[in-house]
């Protein structure tokens, strides 16, 4: 491990230098991809995420977290072993998409609303893709099928809840004390006390919320542009096609480009997969959406670096999220397809001609699942990191 760490001191600067050289060699491609990333951020991400960021900051300042924490404390503790205020991150993280869940969790931790262990549990399942992106961009925009969007959304959320339940055992010690008596009077009292503690006027709160949200959204925009350029450079080089020919069998070679691009940035990767007919593209898309890609992981890292939330544990949670999404997709798609075939809806009929169990992709993903589960077990059951 020490040798690998020392090696990274030399590899990373060389990679960055190589990246800058490529920018000079192919400036036209870099400019066009940067413009595409900028337009994606301006037209899609900015209007969908910025209002949520401003609204959540205002609610946090006004003490709504304490109010919600009292009401949902029994539910969150029973299922996820997290304080009730974590429900705020769960709901808004699912509604608004990456990286709002991580941002809210980090804010709760910085304001001492939750402990470090609770923050680690919470971020594992609250930082998710939003319904607008999955249903609109992926379902309607890429797969040209709203039902595919709803299916991926359902699988994505169920897998996230599964990961949250598993992480509820992370550093659990003793019996959890759960108060089943929900008191609205106590909840409103918490809201009043929070308002009294905060001496700022609403104008000050609004100004600080807008400023903080703009800083966050601009940082997200920078990551979107950067990874759009990186994806374009990889696409021009054709390296993914060459790697795919070596690693993957001939019958799933077309998927290699989408998989590798999706690992870097999910929008480009899933867009490639949507152009290939068959069930396999949807299964891979489910895994990629849950993994989120290196671009979203970098954004998440920028959201939580000021807190004591461990990024390596979060990375493990996203791998686990991806594994469960793939498993649930394999289980749910035949059921979902049968339900649609029993109705007047025929927009999902191209799945009927694919035999999933006989495809080599099924074998590849089985091996992938076993490897991911082995890594997960080895990490969490090691001597240094015990449940």
C-alpha positions as CSV (number, residue, x, y, z in Angstrom):
1,X,0.0,0.0,0.0
2,X,2.8,2.4,0.8
3,X,4.4,1.7,-2.6
4,X,1.1,2.4,-4.3
5,X,0.7,5.6,-2.4
6,X,4.2,6.8,-3.4
7,X,3.5,5.8,-7.0
8,X,0.4,8.0,-7.0
9,X,2.6,11.1,-6.3
10,X,4.1,10.6,-9.8
11,X,1.2,9.2,-11.7
12,X,-1.4,11.9,-10.9
13,X,0.8,14.9,-12.0
14,X,1.7,12.9,-15.2
15,X,-2.0,12.2,-16.0
16,X,-2.9,15.9,-15.5
17,X,0.0,17.0,-17.7
18,X,-1.1,14.5,-20.4
19,X,-4.7,15.9,-20.1
20,X,-3.5,19.4,-20.7
21,X,-1.4,18.3,-23.7
22,X,-4.5,16.7,-25.2
23,X,-6.4,19.9,-24.8
24,X,-3.8,21.7,-26.8
25,X,-3.7,19.0,-29.5
26,X,-7.5,18.8,-30.1
27,X,-8.8,22.3,-29.0
28,X,-11.9,22.2,-31.2
29,X,-13.2,19.0,-29.6
30,X,-12.4,20.3,-26.1
31,X,-14.3,23.6,-26.8
32,X,-17.4,21.9,-28.2
33,X,-17.5,19.4,-25.3
34,X,-17.0,22.1,-22.8
35,X,-19.9,24.1,-24.4
36,X,-22.1,21.0,-24.3
37,X,-21.3,20.5,-20.6
38,X,-22.0,24.2,-19.9
39,X,-25.4,24.0,-21.7
40,X,-26.2,20.8,-19.8
41,X,-25.5,22.5,-16.5
42,X,-27.3,25.7,-17.5
43,X,-30.4,24.2,-19.0
44,X,-30.9,21.1,-16.8
45,X,-28.9,21.1,-13.6
46,X,-29.1,24.8,-12.6
47,X,-32.9,25.2,-12.8
48,X,-33.6,21.8,-11.2
49,X,-31.2,21.9,-8.3
50,X,-30.7,25.5,-7.4
51,X,-34.2,26.1,-6.1
52,X,-33.9,23.0,-3.9
53,X,-30.5,24.2,-2.5
54,X,-31.9,27.6,-1.6
55,X,-35.0,26.1,-0.1
56,X,-33.2,23.6,2.0
57,X,-30.7,26.2,3.3
58,X,-33.7,28.4,4.4
59,X,-35.4,25.5,6.1
60,X,-32.3,24.6,8.0
61,X,-31.8,28.1,9.2
62,X,-35.5,28.3,10.3
63,X,-35.3,25.1,12.3
64,X,-37.5,22.9,10.2
65,X,-35.0,20.1,10.6
66,X,-35.7,19.9,14.4
67,X,-39.4,20.0,13.7
68,X,-39.2,17.1,11.2
69,X,-36.7,15.2,13.4
70,X,-39.2,14.9,16.2
71,X,-42.0,13.6,14.0
72,X,-40.0,11.1,12.0
73,X,-37.5,10.0,14.7
74,X,-39.2,6.6,15.3
75,X,-39.3,5.7,11.6
76,X,-35.7,6.7,10.9
77,X,-34.3,5.0,14.0
78,X,-36.2,1.8,13.4
79,X,-35.2,1.3,9.8
80,X,-32.0,3.2,9.4
81,X,-30.6,3.8,12.9
82,X,-30.4,7.5,12.2
83,X,-32.0,10.5,14.0
84,X,-35.3,11.8,12.6
85,X,-33.8,14.9,11.1
86,X,-32.1,12.5,8.6
87,X,-35.5,12.2,6.9
88,X,-34.9,15.7,5.5
89,X,-31.9,14.5,3.6
90,X,-33.6,11.3,2.5
91,X,-36.7,13.1,1.0
92,X,-34.9,16.0,-0.7
93,X,-32.0,13.8,-1.8
94,X,-34.5,11.6,-3.7
95,X,-36.5,14.5,-5.1
96,X,-33.7,16.8,-6.2
97,X,-31.0,14.3,-7.2
98,X,-27.2,14.3,-7.0
99,X,-25.5,15.8,-5.0
100,X,-28.1,17.4,-2.9
101,X,-28.4,14.4,-0.5
102,X,-24.7,14.6,0.3
103,X,-24.8,18.4,0.7
104,X,-27.7,18.2,3.2
105,X,-26.1,15.4,5.1
106,X,-22.8,17.3,5.4
107,X,-24.7,20.4,6.5
108,X,-26.5,18.4,9.2
109,X,-23.2,17.1,10.4
110,X,-21.5,20.5,10.4
111,X,-24.4,21.9,12.5
112,X,-24.1,19.0,14.9
113,X,-27.7,17.8,14.2
114,X,-26.3,14.2,13.7
115,X,-23.2,12.3,14.9
116,X,-20.4,11.3,12.6
117,X,-21.6,7.7,12.6
118,X,-25.1,8.8,11.7
119,X,-23.8,11.0,8.9
120,X,-21.9,8.0,7.5
121,X,-25.0,5.9,7.6
122,X,-27.2,8.7,6.1
123,X,-25.0,9.6,3.2
124,X,-24.9,6.0,2.1
125,X,-28.5,6.0,0.9
126,X,-29.7,9.6,0.7
127,X,-27.5,10.9,-2.2
128,X,-29.5,9.6,-5.1
129,X,-30.6,10.5,-8.7
130,X,-33.8,12.5,-8.9
131,X,-37.0,11.6,-10.7
132,X,-36.7,14.5,-13.2
133,X,-33.4,13.1,-14.5
134,X,-34.4,9.4,-14.5
135,X,-37.9,9.7,-15.9
136,X,-37.4,12.8,-18.1
137,X,-33.8,12.5,-19.3
138,X,-33.2,8.8,-19.2
139,X,-36.7,7.3,-19.8
140,X,-38.3,9.8,-22.2
141,X,-35.2,11.5,-23.6
142,X,-32.8,8.5,-24.1
143,X,-34.8,5.2,-24.1
144,X,-37.9,7.0,-25.7
145,X,-40.0,5.1,-23.2
146,X,-41.5,6.6,-20.0
147,X,-42.1,3.1,-18.6
148,X,-38.4,2.4,-18.6
149,X,-37.9,5.7,-16.7
150,X,-40.4,4.6,-14.0
151,X,-38.9,1.2,-13.8
152,X,-35.3,2.5,-13.3
153,X,-36.6,5.0,-10.7
154,X,-38.3,2.3,-8.7
155,X,-35.3,0.0,-8.8
156,X,-33.0,2.9,-7.9
157,X,-35.0,3.9,-4.8
158,X,-35.5,0.3,-3.6
159,X,-31.8,-0.4,-3.9
160,X,-31.0,2.8,-2.0
161,X,-33.3,1.8,0.9
162,X,-31.7,-1.6,0.9
163,X,-28.3,-0.1,1.3
164,X,-29.6,2.2,4.0
165,X,-30.9,-0.8,6.0
166,X,-27.6,-2.6,5.6
167,X,-25.6,0.5,6.8
168,X,-27.9,0.8,9.8
169,X,-25.7,-2.0,11.3
170,X,-22.5,0.1,10.7
171,X,-20.9,0.6,14.2
172,X,-24.2,-0.3,15.9
173,X,-23.7,-1.0,19.6
174,X,-26.4,-2.2,22.0
175,X,-30.2,-1.7,21.7
176,X,-31.6,1.3,20.0
177,X,-34.0,3.4,22.1
178,X,-37.0,4.3,20.0
179,X,-39.7,6.7,21.2
180,X,-42.9,5.6,19.5
181,X,-44.9,8.5,20.9
182,X,-45.1,11.2,18.2
183,X,-45.7,14.7,19.8
184,X,-46.8,17.5,17.5
185,X,-46.6,19.8,20.5
186,X,-42.9,19.0,21.0
187,X,-42.2,19.3,17.3
188,X,-43.7,22.9,17.2
189,X,-41.8,23.7,20.4
190,X,-38.5,22.7,18.7
191,X,-39.4,24.9,15.7
192,X,-40.1,27.9,18.1
193,X,-36.8,27.3,20.0
194,X,-34.8,27.1,16.8
195,X,-36.3,30.4,15.7
196,X,-35.4,32.1,19.0
197,X,-31.8,30.8,18.9
198,X,-31.3,32.3,15.4
199,X,-31.1,36.0,15.7
200,X,-30.9,36.6,11.9
201,X,-33.7,38.3,10.0
202,X,-35.4,36.5,7.1
203,X,-33.6,38.8,4.7
204,X,-30.2,37.7,6.1
205,X,-31.2,34.1,6.0
206,X,-32.3,34.4,2.4
207,X,-29.2,36.2,1.3
208,X,-26.9,33.6,3.0
209,X,-28.9,30.8,1.5
210,X,-28.7,32.2,-2.0
211,X,-24.9,32.8,-1.7
212,X,-24.2,29.3,-0.3
213,X,-26.4,27.7,-3.0
214,X,-24.8,29.6,-5.8
215,X,-21.3,28.5,-4.6
216,X,-22.4,24.9,-4.6
217,X,-24.1,25.0,-8.0
218,X,-21.1,26.7,-9.6
219,X,-18.8,24.0,-8.2
220,X,-21.2,21.3,-9.7
221,X,-21.1,23.2,-13.0
222,X,-17.3,23.1,-13.0
223,X,-17.3,19.3,-12.5
224,X,-19.9,18.8,-15.3
225,X,-17.8,20.8,-17.8
226,X,-14.5,19.1,-16.7
227,X,-15.9,15.5,-17.1
228,X,-17.7,16.4,-20.3
229,X,-14.2,17.3,-21.8
230,X,-12.7,14.1,-20.3
231,X,-15.4,11.9,-21.8
232,X,-14.9,13.6,-25.2
233,X,-11.2,13.0,-25.1
234,X,-11.8,9.3,-24.3
235,X,-14.3,9.1,-27.1
236,X,-11.9,10.6,-29.7
237,X,-9.1,8.3,-28.6
238,X,-11.3,5.1,-29.1
239,X,-9.6,3.6,-26.1
240,X,-12.9,2.2,-24.7
241,X,-13.6,0.3,-28.0
242,X,-10.1,-1.3,-27.8
243,X,-10.4,-2.2,-24.2
244,X,-13.9,-3.7,-24.9
245,X,-12.6,-6.0,-27.6
246,X,-10.0,-7.4,-25.1
247,X,-12.3,-7.7,-22.0
248,X,-15.7,-8.4,-23.4
249,X,-17.0,-11.2,-25.7
250,X,-18.1,-10.2,-29.2
251,X,-21.8,-10.4,-28.4
252,X,-21.6,-7.7,-25.7
253,X,-18.8,-5.6,-27.2
254,X,-21.2,-2.8,-28.2
255,X,-21.9,-2.2,-24.5
256,X,-18.3,-1.6,-23.5
257,X,-18.2,2.0,-24.7
258,X,-21.4,2.8,-22.8
259,X,-20.2,1.1,-19.6
260,X,-16.8,2.8,-19.6
261,X,-18.3,6.2,-20.5
262,X,-21.0,5.7,-17.8
263,X,-18.4,4.9,-15.1
264,X,-16.9,8.4,-15.9
265,X,-20.1,10.3,-16.5
266,X,-23.5,8.6,-16.4
267,X,-25.4,10.8,-18.9
268,X,-23.0,10.1,-21.8
269,X,-22.8,6.4,-20.9
270,X,-26.5,5.8,-20.6
271,X,-27.2,7.7,-23.8
272,X,-24.9,5.2,-25.7
273,X,-26.6,2.2,-24.0
274,X,-30.1,3.5,-24.9
275,X,-29.3,3.3,-28.6
276,X,-28.9,-0.5,-28.3
277,X,-32.1,-2.6,-28.3
278,X,-32.5,-5.2,-25.6
279,X,-32.9,-5.8,-21.9
280,X,-29.2,-5.6,-21.2
281,X,-28.9,-1.9,-21.8
282,X,-31.6,-1.2,-19.2
283,X,-29.9,-3.5,-16.6
284,X,-26.5,-1.7,-17.1
285,X,-28.3,1.7,-16.9
286,X,-29.8,0.8,-13.5
287,X,-26.3,-0.1,-12.2
288,X,-24.7,3.1,-13.7
289,X,-27.4,5.4,-12.3
290,X,-26.9,4.0,-8.8
291,X,-23.1,4.0,-9.0
292,X,-23.4,7.7,-10.2
293,X,-20.1,7.8,-12.1
294,X,-16.8,9.5,-11.3
295,X,-18.2,12.9,-12.1
296,X,-20.9,12.7,-9.4
297,X,-18.4,11.0,-6.9
298,X,-16.1,14.0,-7.4
299,X,-19.0,16.4,-6.8
300,X,-20.0,14.5,-3.7
301,X,-16.4,14.6,-2.4
302,X,-16.5,18.4,-2.8
303,X,-19.7,18.5,-0.7
304,X,-18.5,16.5,2.2
305,X,-14.8,17.3,2.4
306,X,-15.3,19.9,5.2
307,X,-17.1,17.3,7.4
308,X,-15.7,14.1,8.9
309,X,-17.7,11.8,6.6
310,X,-15.4,9.2,5.1
311,X,-15.4,9.2,1.3
312,X,-14.1,5.6,1.0
313,X,-17.1,4.3,2.9
314,X,-19.4,6.3,0.7
315,X,-17.7,4.8,-2.4
316,X,-18.4,1.3,-1.0
317,X,-22.0,2.2,-0.5
318,X,-22.4,3.3,-4.1
319,X,-20.8,0.1,-5.3
320,X,-23.3,-1.8,-3.1
321,X,-26.1,0.4,-4.4
322,X,-25.1,-0.5,-8.0
323,X,-25.0,-4.2,-7.2
324,X,-28.5,-4.3,-5.7
325,X,-29.8,-2.2,-8.6
326,X,-28.5,-4.8,-11.1
327,X,-30.0,-7.7,-9.0
328,X,-33.4,-6.0,-8.7
329,X,-33.4,-5.1,-12.4
330,X,-32.8,-8.8,-13.3
331,X,-35.7,-9.8,-11.0
332,X,-38.1,-6.9,-11.8
333,X,-37.8,-6.5,-15.5
334,X,-39.5,-9.8,-16.5
335,X,-42.3,-9.1,-13.9
336,X,-42.7,-5.5,-15.2
337,X,-42.7,-6.7,-18.8
338,X,-45.4,-9.3,-18.0
339,X,-47.6,-6.7,-16.3
340,X,-47.3,-4.4,-19.3
341,X,-48.1,-7.2,-21.7
342,X,-51.3,-7.9,-19.8
343,X,-52.4,-4.4,-20.5
344,X,-52.8,-2.3,-23.6
345,X,-49.3,-0.8,-23.2
346,X,-46.9,-2.2,-25.8
347,X,-44.0,0.2,-25.5
348,X,-41.9,-2.4,-23.6
349,X,-42.4,-5.2,-26.1
350,X,-38.8,-5.3,-27.5
351,X,-37.7,-7.1,-24.3
352,X,-39.7,-10.3,-25.2
353,X,-37.1,-11.4,-27.8
354,X,-34.2,-11.4,-25.3
355,X,-33.3,-14.4,-23.3
356,X,-31.5,-12.9,-20.3
357,X,-30.3,-16.2,-18.7
358,X,-28.7,-17.5,-21.9
359,X,-26.7,-14.3,-22.6
360,X,-23.1,-13.9,-21.7
361,X,-23.9,-10.6,-20.0
362,X,-25.8,-12.4,-17.3
363,X,-22.6,-14.4,-16.5
364,X,-20.4,-11.3,-16.6
365,X,-22.7,-9.5,-14.1
366,X,-22.9,-12.6,-11.9
367,X,-19.1,-12.5,-11.6
368,X,-19.3,-8.7,-11.0
369,X,-21.8,-9.1,-8.2
370,X,-19.7,-11.8,-6.5
371,X,-16.6,-9.6,-6.7
372,X,-18.4,-6.6,-5.3
373,X,-19.9,-8.6,-2.5
374,X,-16.5,-10.1,-1.6
375,X,-15.0,-6.6,-1.5
376,X,-17.8,-5.4,0.7
377,X,-17.5,-8.4,3.2
378,X,-13.8,-8.1,3.3
379,X,-13.9,-4.4,4.1
380,X,-16.6,-4.4,6.7
381,X,-15.6,-7.6,8.5
382,X,-11.9,-6.7,8.7
383,X,-10.3,-6.2,12.1
384,X,-10.1,-2.4,11.7
385,X,-13.6,-1.9,10.5
386,X,-16.2,-3.9,12.5
387,X,-19.9,-3.7,12.4
